[in-house]
Amino acid sequence: MRHIAVIGSGPAGYYTAEACQKAFGESVRVDIIDRLPVPFGLIRTGVAPDHQSIKGVSRRYEAVALTDNVRFVGNVTIGQDISIDELRALYDAVVLATGAPHDRKLDIPGAELPGVVGSAAFVGWYNGHPDYADLAPPLTGPAVVIGNGNVALDVARILAKTSEEFVGSDIVGHAFTALQGAHIDTITLLGRRGPHQIAMTPKELGELGELERARPIVDPVDLPPLDTDSLLDPGQRKSVMHLRNFSGANGADKPIRIVFDFFAMPVAIEGDGRAERVVVERTALDAEGRANGTGERYTVPASLVVSCIGYRTPPIEGVPYDDRSGRFANDEGRVLPGLYAVGWARRGPTGTIGTNRPDGFAIADKIAADIGDGAGKQGRVGLDALLAGRGVEVVTFRDWQKIEAAENAAAREGSPREKFTSIDALLAARNP
């Protein structure tokens, strides 16, 4: 029997468990360990609440979780309840699938001012992550979103939506109420490079043009000549087409402006005790497409600044770590003997949810090559004994199903669920 522990219950974790099932059949036991009492990682707390179709992939993970040889072990913190070395002693293979839940640091003066938040915190706030339930971002006055990726689009769209546009979403109640009382008239998206270099996908970009009370705006001066569009791949061409449409006058009567400020690099955030404006330096692209400052500076008013510039995997004691890239040091997924990394913890925050599936299967192949028939380790029997001896209150997948049922029952009209946003409330929901 092979015993495998997967740390992290997001897409990378469940795809890895599924791959191990297919590689080893009935001769494997996989324990998926998570700090939170709820599974699915960024599917629950990262995917935008108004993108419910994307969240549907969790049903695939649920099918894996309900098999006899895969188990969810929630409410267990690595480094606090159990160490990596202890897990390596109990399991033939330990797979780090912790994702990249921490924000990449916005390293400019004023980034510590009240009113400046990272996207992990802001997205966690409106998605009901227990770590960010008390965030209370300022929602009066202009907002600046730093970044030109899909997360920046999510933040801008959520800030601009009406209550009717949230029907069908699972945005949590505290965020829904706060956003309906918001008074934001301008949302500026700052990007260091130009329209041809954005990381936004066409579908998400096109959604901005369909908002009821918000108008996306692009300065035609920033748009490249039409004849350069042929040099782009099809997805980029569609995105640039949306930006060209946004440069027109459609929706001029809408009360909220979403302004794309290209070739714009934030260099400081200023204010009297809190964020009031972002100092921006105009950039130009060099021959290799890198954005360099030109020295021309201006300010953009902002009472809320959301930094969407990337994510990092938090280090774990006893695990080699590459501080420069913000992920675990690894050789194609191998970290140490019997220790592996997968997903964003292995490669950094790149790719889509689906990218984690081939990644998980590749790691399963490496595990199969490395551990053979297993070394007769204790696996889950040893884990259960150790956690019980330390008084750790483990949450199972059956417990999660009770929590899910309680959240569904608590949903406001038009919403599929109302997430509980504290660990205590989540644990209490197991016993309705």
Wavefront OBJ file of the C-alpha trace (Angstrom):
o trace
v 0.000 0.000 0.000
v 1.235 3.498 -0.883
v 0.413 6.371 1.464
v 0.360 9.891 0.017
v -0.371 13.192 1.763
v -1.407 16.199 -0.310
v -1.210 19.567 1.438
v -3.834 21.870 -0.025
v -7.349 21.051 -1.250
v -7.544 23.345 -4.256
v -7.453 22.283 -7.923
v -3.795 21.188 -7.827
v -4.442 19.057 -4.764
v -7.513 17.278 -6.097
v -6.080 16.759 -9.569
v -3.023 15.183 -7.936
v -5.233 12.894 -5.836
v -7.178 11.875 -8.946
v -3.921 11.188 -10.797
v -2.635 9.037 -7.925
v -5.864 7.040 -7.968
v -5.410 6.321 -11.661
v -1.719 5.514 -11.269
v -2.062 3.142 -8.281
v -5.697 2.002 -8.280
v -6.799 0.490 -4.975
v -3.255 0.241 -3.667
v -3.056 3.885 -2.598
v -4.464 5.990 0.228
v -4.454 9.757 -0.279
v -5.064 12.240 2.523
v -5.761 15.825 1.399
v -4.847 18.145 4.275
v -6.033 21.763 4.474
v -5.728 24.568 7.009
v -9.367 25.572 6.485
v -12.373 23.411 7.439
v -13.622 23.695 3.843
v -12.153 22.276 0.619
v -11.544 23.530 -2.929
v -9.130 26.402 -2.311
v -9.347 29.200 -4.861
v -12.502 27.680 -6.380
v -14.251 28.795 -3.193
v -12.283 31.889 -2.230
v -10.496 33.035 -5.407
v -12.822 32.641 -8.384
v -15.080 35.674 -8.782
v -18.502 35.151 -7.149
v -20.289 36.100 -10.373
v -18.457 33.375 -12.334
v -20.456 30.424 -11.026
v -19.869 28.267 -14.101
v -16.152 28.109 -13.272
v -16.919 26.961 -9.741
v -18.769 23.953 -11.183
v -15.457 22.110 -11.506
v -15.676 21.457 -7.760
v -18.169 18.664 -8.538
v -15.330 16.787 -10.198
v -13.234 17.167 -7.061
v -16.183 16.052 -4.953
v -16.383 12.828 -6.938
v -12.741 12.156 -6.101
v -13.231 13.091 -2.459
v -16.084 10.626 -1.994
v -14.086 7.600 -3.108
v -12.839 5.167 -0.498
v -9.129 5.806 -0.935
v -9.148 9.641 -0.856
v -9.876 11.566 2.325
v -10.229 15.277 3.166
v -8.508 16.269 6.416
v -9.575 19.847 7.114
v -8.786 22.289 9.921
v -5.170 21.081 10.178
v -2.360 23.644 9.997
v 1.058 22.542 8.771
v 3.789 23.855 11.039
v 1.377 24.213 13.941
v -0.577 20.968 14.249
v 1.975 18.831 12.435
v 5.323 19.419 10.741
v 6.550 18.535 7.272
v 9.148 16.191 8.763
v 6.447 14.343 10.701
v 4.375 13.947 7.550
v 7.384 12.667 5.609
v 7.900 10.057 8.307
v 4.277 8.918 8.033
v 3.768 8.965 4.242
v 5.618 7.553 1.235
v 5.098 10.874 -0.556
v 4.066 14.354 0.585
v 2.857 16.757 -2.108
v 2.792 20.516 -1.520
v -0.284 21.884 -3.301
v -0.633 25.020 -1.207
v -1.038 27.403 -4.134
v 0.111 31.014 -3.912
v -2.312 32.677 -1.500
v -0.160 35.639 -0.474
v 0.110 38.904 -2.375
v 3.310 39.888 -4.083
v 4.533 42.966 -2.221
v 3.785 46.380 -3.707
v 7.243 47.797 -3.080
v 6.670 51.547 -3.376
v 6.511 54.339 -0.772
v 3.085 54.602 0.857
v 2.082 51.009 0.181
v 1.491 50.561 3.929
v -1.098 53.381 4.143
v -4.673 52.526 5.159
v -6.774 52.118 2.043
v -4.105 50.104 0.210
v -4.889 46.385 0.000
v -3.620 43.426 -1.986
v -5.880 41.488 -4.306
v -5.641 38.325 -2.175
v -7.126 40.273 0.725
v -9.720 42.131 -1.335
v -10.851 39.064 -3.283
v -10.846 37.069 -0.046
v -13.053 39.747 1.547
v -15.818 39.538 -1.057
v -15.447 35.749 -1.362
v -15.804 35.029 2.357
v -12.283 33.861 3.249
v -12.073 33.763 7.072
v -8.706 35.561 7.047
v -10.213 38.667 5.416
v -13.804 38.853 6.669
v -13.031 41.980 8.732
v -11.173 43.889 5.999
v -13.673 46.806 5.628
v -12.122 48.502 2.552
v -12.980 52.183 1.936
v -15.675 52.360 -0.740
v -16.213 56.105 -1.057
v -14.282 58.149 -3.588
v -12.134 57.084 -6.552
v -10.429 53.703 -6.687
v -7.213 52.594 -8.367
v -6.549 48.982 -9.369
v -2.901 48.217 -10.123
v -2.452 45.474 -12.704
v -3.610 44.418 -16.159
v -4.650 40.805 -15.555
v -7.951 39.028 -14.982
v -7.829 39.575 -11.222
v -7.690 43.338 -11.815
v -10.727 42.966 -14.074
v -12.563 40.986 -11.394
v -11.905 43.694 -8.804
v -13.046 46.499 -11.120
v -16.178 44.604 -12.160
v -17.175 43.727 -8.592
v -16.726 47.369 -7.526
v -18.957 48.556 -10.376
v -21.875 46.105 -10.321
v -25.422 46.868 -9.239
v -27.282 44.688 -6.740
v -29.339 43.215 -9.594
v -26.177 42.178 -11.399
v -25.126 40.093 -8.389
v -28.194 37.843 -8.685
v -26.966 34.265 -9.079
v -23.588 35.023 -7.520
v -22.333 33.868 -4.133
v -20.742 37.124 -3.034
v -20.869 37.102 0.764
v -23.432 39.212 2.590
v -21.037 41.639 4.266
v -19.411 42.531 0.943
v -22.728 42.699 -0.910
v -24.129 45.141 1.649
v -20.978 47.275 1.678
v -20.800 47.474 -2.117
v -24.431 48.513 -2.420
v -23.656 51.438 -0.108
v -20.497 52.361 -2.011
v -19.930 55.731 -3.695
v -17.221 55.113 -6.267
v -17.428 57.092 -9.489
v -14.036 56.295 -11.060
v -12.027 53.077 -11.138
v -8.611 53.476 -12.779
v -6.740 50.400 -13.997
v -2.998 51.105 -14.041
v -0.801 49.009 -16.326
v 2.922 49.458 -16.981
v 2.663 48.247 -20.557
v 0.280 48.777 -23.461
v -2.888 47.213 -24.894
v -1.003 44.540 -26.840
v 0.698 43.274 -23.674
v -2.276 42.885 -21.333
v -2.829 39.534 -19.591
v -6.614 39.918 -19.654
v -8.642 37.322 -21.534
v -11.296 38.375 -24.075
v -14.312 36.953 -22.241
v -13.516 38.717 -18.966
v -12.599 41.937 -20.754
v -15.824 41.918 -22.751
v -17.876 41.708 -19.529
v -16.872 45.263 -18.663
v -18.756 46.545 -21.705
v -21.977 44.924 -20.459
v -22.152 46.539 -17.021
v -25.338 48.478 -16.275
v -23.880 51.541 -14.602
v -20.207 51.519 -15.609
v -18.466 52.586 -18.794
v -14.960 51.296 -19.637
v -12.780 54.015 -21.178
v -9.623 53.704 -23.269
v -7.730 56.707 -24.629
v -7.427 56.202 -28.411
v -3.909 57.640 -28.208
v -2.798 54.514 -26.321
v -4.055 52.143 -29.005
v -1.532 50.876 -31.576
v -2.161 51.088 -35.315
v -4.783 48.714 -36.651
v -2.312 46.992 -38.955
v -0.349 45.659 -35.958
v -3.310 43.553 -34.778
v -2.452 40.909 -37.377
v 0.732 40.166 -35.434
v -1.242 39.032 -32.383
v -2.654 35.624 -31.562
v -6.466 35.281 -31.843
v -7.086 35.823 -28.127
v -5.009 38.985 -28.031
v -6.760 40.316 -31.141
v -10.147 39.848 -29.481
v -8.942 41.634 -26.353
v -7.570 44.561 -28.340
v -10.858 44.708 -30.265
v -12.701 45.184 -26.965
v -10.288 47.950 -26.020
v -10.883 49.667 -29.347
v -14.628 49.514 -28.684
v -14.063 51.028 -25.251
v -12.345 54.025 -26.884
v -15.675 55.157 -28.346
v -18.400 57.187 -26.670
v -20.784 54.310 -25.875
v -22.288 54.531 -22.418
v -21.173 58.117 -21.833
v -24.196 58.662 -19.580
v -23.262 55.907 -17.109
v -22.270 57.167 -13.634
v -19.149 55.010 -13.097
v -16.037 55.298 -15.257
v -13.576 52.393 -15.554
v -10.473 54.063 -16.991
v -7.676 52.031 -18.572
v -4.442 53.936 -17.954
v -1.783 52.217 -20.053
v 1.972 52.891 -19.971
v 1.483 53.903 -16.347
v 3.753 52.743 -13.497
v 2.807 53.547 -9.883
v 5.839 54.924 -8.023
v 4.284 56.119 -4.730
v 1.036 56.359 -2.800
v 0.455 59.578 -0.895
v -2.064 60.882 1.610
v -2.544 62.410 5.028
v -2.702 59.282 7.194
v -4.425 57.247 4.487
v -4.332 56.720 0.724
v -5.507 59.759 -1.235
v -3.613 59.587 -4.537
v -1.233 57.436 -6.543
v 1.859 59.001 -8.091
v 2.309 57.538 -11.551
v 5.237 57.651 -13.942
v 4.628 57.403 -17.664
v 6.466 54.470 -19.275
v 7.696 53.594 -22.740
v 8.522 50.183 -24.185
v 12.074 49.393 -25.185
v 13.056 47.194 -28.133
v 12.472 44.046 -26.055
v 9.017 45.119 -24.899
v 10.039 46.101 -21.359
v 8.354 49.102 -19.753
v 10.771 51.785 -18.552
v 9.976 55.042 -16.828
v 10.200 58.248 -18.877
v 10.393 60.656 -15.945
v 6.984 62.193 -16.700
v 4.844 62.026 -13.557
v 1.249 62.777 -12.606
v -1.181 61.794 -9.839
v -4.394 59.776 -9.846
v -6.877 60.338 -6.976
v -7.574 57.198 -4.959
v -9.142 56.472 -1.582
v -8.917 52.731 -2.307
v -5.890 51.124 -3.975
v -6.026 47.410 -4.815
v -2.729 45.872 -5.895
v -3.183 42.996 -8.372
v 0.447 42.371 -9.302
v 0.835 38.684 -8.547
v 1.038 36.127 -5.763
v 3.552 34.190 -3.713
v 3.555 30.817 -2.001
v 4.237 31.202 1.743
v 7.330 29.339 2.943
v 7.037 26.309 5.229
v 9.669 25.434 7.799
v 11.853 22.606 6.576
v 11.026 23.091 2.875
v 13.584 24.625 0.464
v 12.234 27.938 -0.822
v 13.090 30.221 -3.736
v 12.487 33.701 -2.334
v 13.032 35.403 -5.668
v 10.241 33.516 -7.434
v 8.055 33.141 -4.357
v 7.615 29.364 -4.632
v 9.147 26.162 -3.337
v 12.545 25.300 -4.785
v 12.090 22.188 -6.890
v 13.412 20.206 -9.813
v 10.373 19.626 -12.041
v 8.277 19.014 -8.939
v 10.789 17.140 -6.774
v 11.721 19.142 -3.663
v 13.375 16.601 -1.349
v 13.253 12.779 -1.192
v 9.576 11.940 -0.758
v 8.569 15.629 -0.949
v 7.021 17.184 -4.059
v 5.391 20.424 -5.193
v 2.558 20.835 -7.679
v 0.509 23.662 -9.191
v 1.332 27.244 -8.262
v 3.493 26.026 -5.380
v 5.718 24.375 -7.999
v 5.631 26.704 -11.006
v 4.397 30.024 -9.623
v 1.000 31.687 -10.227
v 0.607 30.981 -13.925
v -1.938 29.163 -16.044
v -5.619 28.441 -15.579
v -7.422 26.050 -13.229
v -7.226 23.371 -15.906
v -3.446 23.751 -16.162
v -3.201 22.012 -12.803
v -4.566 18.735 -14.166
v -1.572 17.752 -16.351
v 0.661 19.109 -13.610
v -0.934 16.740 -11.093
v -0.608 13.765 -13.427
v 3.059 14.576 -14.059
v 3.741 14.583 -10.314
v 1.874 11.284 -9.896
v 4.184 9.748 -12.505
v 7.233 10.964 -10.574
v 5.838 9.575 -7.320
v 5.207 6.207 -8.993
v 8.782 6.116 -10.247
v 10.213 7.083 -6.859
v 8.277 5.064 -4.273
v 7.590 1.762 -6.006
v 5.288 -0.356 -3.851
v 5.713 1.914 -0.813
v 7.826 1.516 2.300
v 5.232 0.185 4.722
v 4.643 3.537 6.399
v 1.688 4.245 8.675
v -0.065 6.860 6.568
v -3.475 7.977 7.799
v -3.481 5.656 10.825
v -0.394 7.411 12.141
v -1.756 10.839 11.226
v -5.030 10.234 13.051
v -3.229 9.064 16.181
v -0.876 12.041 16.187
v -3.635 14.638 15.638
v -5.914 13.027 18.219
v -3.089 13.104 20.747
v -2.683 16.829 20.123
v -6.387 17.594 20.400
v -6.750 18.718 16.789
v -10.394 18.876 15.672
v -10.323 17.340 12.192
v -13.030 18.177 9.639
v -13.959 15.410 7.181
v -15.585 15.701 3.764
v -18.869 14.503 5.268
v -18.573 17.367 7.731
v -18.010 19.716 4.789
v -21.205 18.468 3.158
v -23.102 19.470 6.310
v -21.455 22.898 6.209
v -22.350 23.250 2.538
v -25.976 22.334 3.216
v -26.160 24.928 5.984
v -24.666 27.612 3.709
v -27.141 26.758 0.972
v -30.029 26.988 3.434
v -28.811 30.399 4.643
v -28.617 31.913 1.138
v -30.339 35.211 0.462
v -32.816 35.312 -2.423
v -31.063 34.934 -5.758
v -27.854 33.505 -4.323
v -26.823 29.827 -4.265
v -25.264 30.061 -0.784
v -24.249 32.332 2.054
v -20.741 31.389 3.097
v -19.824 31.337 6.760
v -16.855 33.641 7.181
v -15.319 32.534 10.479
v -13.701 29.272 11.505
v -16.017 29.024 14.515
v -19.123 29.425 12.350
v -17.866 26.840 9.869
v -17.147 24.320 12.622
v -20.504 24.967 14.287
v -22.337 24.314 11.007
v -21.342 20.639 11.179
v -23.923 20.179 13.922
v -27.095 21.992 12.796
l 1 2 3 4 5 6 7 8 9 10 11 12 13 14 15 16 17 18 19 20 21 22 23 24 25 26 27 28 29 30 31 32 33 34 35 36 37 38 39 40 41 42 43 44 45 46 47 48 49 50 51 52 53 54 55 56 57 58 59 60 61 62 63 64 65 66 67 68 69 70 71 72 73 74 75 76 77 78 79 80 81 82 83 84 85 86 87 88 89 90 91 92 93 94 95 96 97 98 99 100 101 102 103 104 105 106 107 108 109 110 111 112 113 114 115 116 117 118 119 120 121 122 123 124 125 126 127 128 129 130 131 132 133 134 135 136 137 138 139 140 141 142 143 144 145 146 147 148 149 150 151 152 153 154 155 156 157 158 159 160 161 162 163 164 165 166 167 168 169 170 171 172 173 174 175 176 177 178 179 180 181 182 183 184 185 186 187 188 189 190 191 192 193 194 195 196 197 198 199 200 201 202 203 204 205 206 207 208 209 210 211 212 213 214 215 216 217 218 219 220 221 222 223 224 225 226 227 228 229 230 231 232 233 234 235 236 237 238 239 240 241 242 243 244 245 246 247 248 249 250 251 252 253 254 255 256 257 258 259 260 261 262 263 264 265 266 267 268 269 270 271 272 273 274 275 276 277 278 279 280 281 282 283 284 285 286 287 288 289 290 291 292 293 294 295 296 297 298 299 300 301 302 303 304 305 306 307 308 309 310 311 312 313 314 315 316 317 318 319 320 321 322 323 324 325 326 327 328 329 330 331 332 333 334 335 336 337 338 339 340 341 342 343 344 345 346 347 348 349 350 351 352 353 354 355 356 357 358 359 360 361 362 363 364 365 366 367 368 369 370 371 372 373 374 375 376 377 378 379 380 381 382 383 384 385 386 387 388 389 390 391 392 393 394 395 396 397 398 399 400 401 402 403 404 405 406 407 408 409 410 411 412 413 414 415 416 417 418 419 420 421 422 423 424 425 426 427 428 429 430 431 432
